[in-house]
Amino acid sequence: MASFLSRLRRKVRARSRMWRYASQAEGPFRFVVRRWDRLSDIDLAAAVCNSEFFSTNLVPQPLDLSGVRTLSVLAPHQDDEAIGCGGLMLRAHELGIRVRVLFLTDGLNVRNPPIEDPDGFRVLRREEARRALALAGAEMVELGLNNIRPEPTRQHLEELAAFVGEGPDQLICAPWLLDNPAKHRMTHHLLLLAHAAVGLPDVPLCQYQVHNML
């Protein structure tokens, strides 16, 4: 028992140091992360990227929309689509491209701040999202997962697969694989589950950032 507690303490201290270094402008992760395939902890990988090491090395590139007839955006919460790829949505609309947004969750947050009327909050977020999407000429679709305790069923996966598979010459946009918080990364997990359950078409997938320092 004593040896187990000793190993546990060492692991906790090591993880604490990793997170502390990853949150600093200068830290060992600027130099030691060379093989991403060996970094198995996705939360740690997201923290590494938040060290801002890549922000001085990456240059945004314009996205070629030639041949795209439908832009389909997967958004974990209402407003993620606007923060992550709102400009792309506006540009696509100006080019006459059909724009669709699928909200995965109801966006409910009962913790910050406490919400006395959860049902009213859901309605408010839905209407705010609908008005915002109207500015980009975008269609709104809702998967309906509970944001506090998302429990996807096969029906949810089938609806996700139907959304992704609808329309020719389509471009899919989803949050970056290492984006924060975990609900954003859940998007790719749901895509993987949907593909395993019912199969997904071979369509290009672009990833956008919301909460990350790249």
Disulfide bonds with the S-S distance in Angstrom:
none
